């Protein structure tokens, strides 16, 4: 596995449209590190799935349908996570294809902001490896406002 970037990054994608239909893509994403994938769809937009972290595992997040608020934070010591760590917040949507790369050492989470949102997660670890490298933190450990829509 290649060395991870120091912070979460977004791999941009795009669309191609012609008289046959539409194609969305993220051509800058390579599956080299991917060992498994899974898809998540919450029953309501009120659900926040956060925070879930790994010291070794990397995650790649693609919104297949709808949109989400996603967050990632380098948690440090899993027993006593750094509450002052820099929080990275993203809005991801199927209307702008992109993949969020969450490096090893980061906790991540999301909240769907549209009903019927579906998110595909790609992981660099097998399910067994992931289970041995699994750390959970409360959704509001790094602040409650993370998951709110910013009114402008």
C-alpha positions, 0 to 999 in steps of 0.5 A: 500500500502506498503511503497515505496523505497527511490529510483527507483529500478529494479525488475529483471526477466528472460527467460525460453526456451525449444523446445516449445518456450520461456517464459519471466517472472518477478516473483519478481513483485507482483500486490498488489499495482496495480489499473490499467495499460496502454500501450504506443507506440510512432510513432517515436524514436524521441519522449520523454515523460517526465517528469510526476510525482505524490506525491502519485502514484507509477508506474511500467514500463515493456518494452513488445517490443523493448527498452527505456531510462527511467529516474526518479527523486525525484522532491520535491516541484511540484511548484519549483522542485529541478533541482539538484536532483539525476537523475536515468537513466535506459535502459530497453529492452524486451531482459532482462525482468525486471520491473522498480519501480518508487516510489511516489514523483518521476517524470519519463519519457522515450524515445524509442530507437527502432521503434515499442517499446511498454511499459506497465505501471502499476499504484497504483492509479485509473485514477481519483486519478491520475488526482488529483496527476498529475505534469508535467515538461519539458523533459529537466528540469533535462538536455537534455543529459538524452535522448541521447544514450551514445556512447562508 
